[in-house]
Amino acid sequence: MRAIIYARLSPTPRGEESKGGNLTQQVELSQALCDRRGWSVVATIVEKDTSASTKRGTKRSAEWERVKALVEDGKADAIVSRHYDRMYRTPLGP
């Protein structure tokens, strides 16, 4: 299995700590999972201060588009992330 490790930190108001864990921890946990399962990591993509929400017409980042392209082009079989909310977000309310 060929995997992409995807780590992302959401933007946080000044002085607040991110709820997504730090980037190093996200990558290390994802790498450990790949190692346990015998998966090869074909790319590690890290984004800092990037929202997963497309609320209000915001486009997804170029890095997320890169993740999608790797999968669509058959270069990766899986995306590994610390938690699914690192990859997408469904906004609450209008």
MODELLER restraints for C-alpha pairs under 7 A, 6 or more apart:
rsr = mdl.restraints
at = mdl.atoms
rsr.add(forms.Gaussian(group=physical.xy_distance, feature=features.Distance(at['CA:1:A'], at['CA:39:A']), mean=4.95, stdev=0.5))
rsr.add(forms.Gaussian(group=physical.xy_distance, feature=features.Distance(at['CA:1:A'], at['CA:40:A']), mean=6.35, stdev=0.5))
rsr.add(forms.Gaussian(group=physical.xy_distance, feature=features.Distance(at['CA:1:A'], at['CA:77:A']), mean=6.10, stdev=0.5))
rsr.add(forms.Gaussian(group=physical.xy_distance, feature=features.Distance(at['CA:2:A'], at['CA:39:A']), mean=5.85, stdev=0.5))
rsr.add(forms.Gaussian(group=physical.xy_distance, feature=features.Distance(at['CA:2:A'], at['CA:40:A']), mean=5.02, stdev=0.5))
rsr.add(forms.Gaussian(group=physical.xy_distance, feature=features.Distance(at['CA:2:A'], at['CA:41:A']), mean=5.85, stdev=0.5))
rsr.add(forms.Gaussian(group=physical.xy_distance, feature=features.Distance(at['CA:2:A'], at['CA:42:A']), mean=6.12, stdev=0.5))
rsr.add(forms.Gaussian(group=physical.xy_distance, feature=features.Distance(at['CA:2:A'], at['CA:76:A']), mean=4.90, stdev=0.5))
rsr.add(forms.Gaussian(group=physical.xy_distance, feature=features.Distance(at['CA:2:A'], at['CA:77:A']), mean=5.22, stdev=0.5))
rsr.add(forms.Gaussian(group=physical.xy_distance, feature=features.Distance(at['CA:2:A'], at['CA:78:A']), mean=6.41, stdev=0.5))
rsr.add(forms.Gaussian(group=physical.xy_distance, feature=features.Distance(at['CA:3:A'], at['CA:39:A']), mean=6.52, stdev=0.5))
rsr.add(forms.Gaussian(group=physical.xy_distance, feature=features.Distance(at['CA:3:A'], at['CA:40:A']), mean=6.05, stdev=0.5))
rsr.add(forms.Gaussian(group=physical.xy_distance, feature=features.Distance(at['CA:3:A'], at['CA:41:A']), mean=4.77, stdev=0.5))
rsr.add(forms.Gaussian(group=physical.xy_distance, feature=features.Distance(at['CA:3:A'], at['CA:42:A']), mean=5.83, stdev=0.5))
rsr.add(forms.Gaussian(group=physical.xy_distance, feature=features.Distance(at['CA:3:A'], at['CA:76:A']), mean=5.48, stdev=0.5))
rsr.add(forms.Gaussian(group=physical.xy_distance, feature=features.Distance(at['CA:3:A'], at['CA:77:A']), mean=5.87, stdev=0.5))
rsr.add(forms.Gaussian(group=physical.xy_distance, feature=features.Distance(at['CA:3:A'], at['CA:78:A']), mean=4.67, stdev=0.5))
rsr.add(forms.Gaussian(group=physical.xy_distance, feature=features.Distance(at['CA:3:A'], at['CA:79:A']), mean=5.59, stdev=0.5))
rsr.add(forms.Gaussian(group=physical.xy_distance, feature=features.Distance(at['CA:3:A'], at['CA:80:A']), mean=6.59, stdev=0.5))
rsr.add(forms.Gaussian(group=physical.xy_distance, feature=features.Distance(at['CA:4:A'], at['CA:41:A']), mean=5.76, stdev=0.5))
rsr.add(forms.Gaussian(group=physical.xy_distance, feature=features.Distance(at['CA:4:A'], at['CA:42:A']), mean=5.77, stdev=0.5))
rsr.add(forms.Gaussian(group=physical.xy_distance, feature=features.Distance(at['CA:4:A'], at['CA:43:A']), mean=4.90, stdev=0.5))
rsr.add(forms.Gaussian(group=physical.xy_distance, feature=features.Distance(at['CA:4:A'], at['CA:44:A']), mean=5.78, stdev=0.5))
rsr.add(forms.Gaussian(group=physical.xy_distance, feature=features.Distance(at['CA:4:A'], at['CA:76:A']), mean=6.58, stdev=0.5))
rsr.add(forms.Gaussian(group=physical.xy_distance, feature=features.Distance(at['CA:4:A'], at['CA:78:A']), mean=6.27, stdev=0.5))
rsr.add(forms.Gaussian(group=physical.xy_distance, feature=features.Distance(at['CA:4:A'], at['CA:79:A']), mean=4.81, stdev=0.5))
rsr.add(forms.Gaussian(group=physical.xy_distance, feature=features.Distance(at['CA:4:A'], at['CA:80:A']), mean=5.99, stdev=0.5))
rsr.add(forms.Gaussian(group=physical.xy_distance, feature=features.Distance(at['CA:5:A'], at['CA:27:A']), mean=6.77, stdev=0.5))
rsr.add(forms.Gaussian(group=physical.xy_distance, feature=features.Distance(at['CA:5:A'], at['CA:30:A']), mean=6.33, stdev=0.5))
rsr.add(forms.Gaussian(group=physical.xy_distance, feature=features.Distance(at['CA:5:A'], at['CA:41:A']), mean=6.97, stdev=0.5))
rsr.add(forms.Gaussian(group=physical.xy_distance, feature=features.Distance(at['CA:5:A'], at['CA:43:A']), mean=6.31, stdev=0.5))
rsr.add(forms.Gaussian(group=physical.xy_distance, feature=features.Distance(at['CA:5:A'], at['CA:44:A']), mean=4.61, stdev=0.5))
rsr.add(forms.Gaussian(group=physical.xy_distance, feature=features.Distance(at['CA:5:A'], at['CA:45:A']), mean=6.13, stdev=0.5))
rsr.add(forms.Gaussian(group=physical.xy_distance, feature=features.Distance(at['CA:5:A'], at['CA:79:A']), mean=6.01, stdev=0.5))
rsr.add(forms.Gaussian(group=physical.xy_distance, feature=features.Distance(at['CA:5:A'], at['CA:80:A']), mean=4.86, stdev=0.5))
rsr.add(forms.Gaussian(group=physical.xy_distance, feature=features.Distance(at['CA:5:A'], at['CA:81:A']), mean=6.00, stdev=0.5))
rsr.add(forms.Gaussian(group=physical.xy_distance, feature=features.Distance(at['CA:6:A'], at['CA:44:A']), mean=6.04, stdev=0.5))
rsr.add(forms.Gaussian(group=physical.xy_distance, feature=features.Distance(at['CA:6:A'], at['CA:45:A']), mean=4.96, stdev=0.5))
rsr.add(forms.Gaussian(group=physical.xy_distance, feature=features.Distance(at['CA:6:A'], at['CA:46:A']), mean=5.97, stdev=0.5))
rsr.add(forms.Gaussian(group=physical.xy_distance, feature=features.Distance(at['CA:6:A'], at['CA:79:A']), mean=6.76, stdev=0.5))
rsr.add(forms.Gaussian(group=physical.xy_distance, feature=features.Distance(at['CA:6:A'], at['CA:80:A']), mean=6.11, stdev=0.5))
rsr.add(forms.Gaussian(group=physical.xy_distance, feature=features.Distance(at['CA:6:A'], at['CA:81:A']), mean=5.24, stdev=0.5))
rsr.add(forms.Gaussian(group=physical.xy_distance, feature=features.Distance(at['CA:7:A'], at['CA:23:A']), mean=6.09, stdev=0.5))
rsr.add(forms.Gaussian(group=physical.xy_distance, feature=features.Distance(at['CA:7:A'], at['CA:26:A']), mean=5.83, stdev=0.5))
rsr.add(forms.Gaussian(group=physical.xy_distance, feature=features.Distance(at['CA:7:A'], at['CA:27:A']), mean=6.19, stdev=0.5))
rsr.add(forms.Gaussian(group=physical.xy_distance, feature=features.Distance(at['CA:7:A'], at['CA:45:A']), mean=6.37, stdev=0.5))
rsr.add(forms.Gaussian(group=physical.xy_distance, feature=features.Distance(at['CA:7:A'], at['CA:46:A']), mean=4.79, stdev=0.5))
rsr.add(forms.Gaussian(group=physical.xy_distance, feature=features.Distance(at['CA:7:A'], at['CA:47:A']), mean=6.30, stdev=0.5))
rsr.add(forms.Gaussian(group=physical.xy_distance, feature=features.Distance(at['CA:7:A'], at['CA:81:A']), mean=6.10, stdev=0.5))
rsr.add(forms.Gaussian(group=physical.xy_distance, feature=features.Distance(at['CA:7:A'], at['CA:86:A']), mean=6.70, stdev=0.5))
rsr.add(forms.Gaussian(group=physical.xy_distance, feature=features.Distance(at['CA:8:A'], at['CA:23:A']), mean=6.66, stdev=0.5))
rsr.add(forms.Gaussian(group=physical.xy_distance, feature=features.Distance(at['CA:8:A'], at['CA:46:A']), mean=5.76, stdev=0.5))
rsr.add(forms.Gaussian(group=physical.xy_distance, feature=features.Distance(at['CA:8:A'], at['CA:47:A']), mean=4.62, stdev=0.5))
rsr.add(forms.Gaussian(group=physical.xy_distance, feature=features.Distance(at['CA:8:A'], at['CA:48:A']), mean=5.73, stdev=0.5))
rsr.add(forms.Gaussian(group=physical.xy_distance, feature=features.Distance(at['CA:8:A'], at['CA:50:A']), mean=6.80, stdev=0.5))
rsr.add(forms.Gaussian(group=physical.xy_distance, feature=features.Distance(at['CA:8:A'], at['CA:86:A']), mean=5.74, stdev=0.5))
rsr.add(forms.Gaussian(group=physical.xy_distance, feature=features.Distance(at['CA:9:A'], at['CA:18:A']), mean=6.90, stdev=0.5))
rsr.add(forms.Gaussian(group=physical.xy_distance, feature=features.Distance(at['CA:9:A'], at['CA:20:A']), mean=6.05, stdev=0.5))
rsr.add(forms.Gaussian(group=physical.xy_distance, feature=features.Distance(at['CA:9:A'], at['CA:23:A']), mean=6.77, stdev=0.5))
rsr.add(forms.Gaussian(group=physical.xy_distance, feature=features.Distance(at['CA:9:A'], at['CA:47:A']), mean=6.36, stdev=0.5))
rsr.add(forms.Gaussian(group=physical.xy_distance, feature=features.Distance(at['CA:9:A'], at['CA:48:A']), mean=4.84, stdev=0.5))
rsr.add(forms.Gaussian(group=physical.xy_distance, feature=features.Distance(at['CA:9:A'], at['CA:49:A']), mean=5.33, stdev=0.5))
rsr.add(forms.Gaussian(group=physical.xy_distance, feature=features.Distance(at['CA:9:A'], at['CA:50:A']), mean=6.22, stdev=0.5))
rsr.add(forms.Gaussian(group=physical.xy_distance, feature=features.Distance(at['CA:10:A'], at['CA:18:A']), mean=6.85, stdev=0.5))
rsr.add(forms.Gaussian(group=physical.xy_distance, feature=features.Distance(at['CA:10:A'], at['CA:48:A']), mean=6.75, stdev=0.5))
rsr.add(forms.Gaussian(group=physical.xy_distance, feature=features.Distance(at['CA:10:A'], at['CA:49:A']), mean=4.75, stdev=0.5))
rsr.add(forms.Gaussian(group=physical.xy_distance, feature=features.Distance(at['CA:10:A'], at['CA:50:A']), mean=5.01, stdev=0.5))
rsr.add(forms.Gaussian(group=physical.xy_distance, feature=features.Distance(at['CA:10:A'], at['CA:51:A']), mean=5.11, stdev=0.5))
rsr.add(forms.Gaussian(group=physical.xy_distance, feature=features.Distance(at['CA:11:A'], at['CA:49:A']), mean=4.08, stdev=0.5))
rsr.add(forms.Gaussian(group=physical.xy_distance, feature=features.Distance(at['CA:11:A'], at['CA:50:A']), mean=5.86, stdev=0.5))
rsr.add(forms.Gaussian(group=physical.xy_distance, feature=features.Distance(at['CA:11:A'], at['CA:51:A']), mean=6.48, stdev=0.5))
rsr.add(forms.Gaussian(group=physical.xy_distance, feature=features.Distance(at['CA:12:A'], at['CA:18:A']), mean=6.12, stdev=0.5))
rsr.add(forms.Gaussian(group=physical.xy_distance, feature=features.Distance(at['CA:26:A'], at['CA:82:A']), mean=5.39, stdev=0.5))
rsr.add(forms.Gaussian(group=physical.xy_distance, feature=features.Distance(at['CA:29:A'], at['CA:82:A']), mean=6.57, stdev=0.5))
rsr.add(forms.Gaussian(group=physical.xy_distance, feature=features.Distance(at['CA:30:A'], at['CA:80:A']), mean=6.00, stdev=0.5))
rsr.add(forms.Gaussian(group=physical.xy_distance, feature=features.Distance(at['CA:30:A'], at['CA:81:A']), mean=5.86, stdev=0.5))
rsr.add(forms.Gaussian(group=physical.xy_distance, feature=features.Distance(at['CA:30:A'], at['CA:82:A']), mean=6.01, stdev=0.5))
rsr.add(forms.Gaussian(group=physical.xy_distance, feature=features.Distance(at['CA:34:A'], at['CA:40:A']), mean=6.85, stdev=0.5))
rsr.add(forms.Gaussian(group=physical.xy_distance, feature=features.Distance(at['CA:42:A'], at['CA:76:A']), mean=6.92, stdev=0.5))
rsr.add(forms.Gaussian(group=physical.xy_distance, feature=features.Distance(at['CA:45:A'], at['CA:63:A']), mean=6.94, stdev=0.5))
rsr.add(forms.Gaussian(group=physical.xy_distance, feature=features.Distance(at['CA:52:A'], at['CA:60:A']), mean=6.99, stdev=0.5))
rsr.add(forms.Gaussian(group=physical.xy_distance, feature=features.Distance(at['CA:52:A'], at['CA:86:A']), mean=6.92, stdev=0.5))
rsr.add(forms.Gaussian(group=physical.xy_distance, feature=features.Distance(at['CA:52:A'], at['CA:87:A']), mean=6.28, stdev=0.5))
rsr.add(forms.Gaussian(group=physical.xy_distance, feature=features.Distance(at['CA:52:A'], at['CA:88:A']), mean=4.93, stdev=0.5))
rsr.add(forms.Gaussian(group=physical.xy_distance, feature=features.Distance(at['CA:52:A'], at['CA:89:A']), mean=5.46, stdev=0.5))
rsr.add(forms.Gaussian(group=physical.xy_distance, feature=features.Distance(at['CA:53:A'], at['CA:88:A']), mean=6.53, stdev=0.5))
rsr.add(forms.Gaussian(group=physical.xy_distance, feature=features.Distance(at['CA:53:A'], at['CA:89:A']), mean=5.06, stdev=0.5))
rsr.add(forms.Gaussian(group=physical.xy_distance, feature=features.Distance(at['CA:53:A'], at['CA:90:A']), mean=6.62, stdev=0.5))
rsr.add(forms.Gaussian(group=physical.xy_distance, feature=features.Distance(at['CA:53:A'], at['CA:91:A']), mean=6.60, stdev=0.5))
rsr.add(forms.Gaussian(group=physical.xy_distance, feature=features.Distance(at['CA:54:A'], at['CA:60:A']), mean=6.60, stdev=0.5))
rsr.add(forms.Gaussian(group=physical.xy_distance, feature=features.Distance(at['CA:55:A'], at['CA:91:A']), mean=6.47, stdev=0.5))
rsr.add(forms.Gaussian(group=physical.xy_distance, feature=features.Distance(at['CA:70:A'], at['CA:76:A']), mean=5.80, stdev=0.5))
rsr.add(forms.Gaussian(group=physical.xy_distance, feature=features.Distance(at['CA:71:A'], at['CA:77:A']), mean=6.22, stdev=0.5))
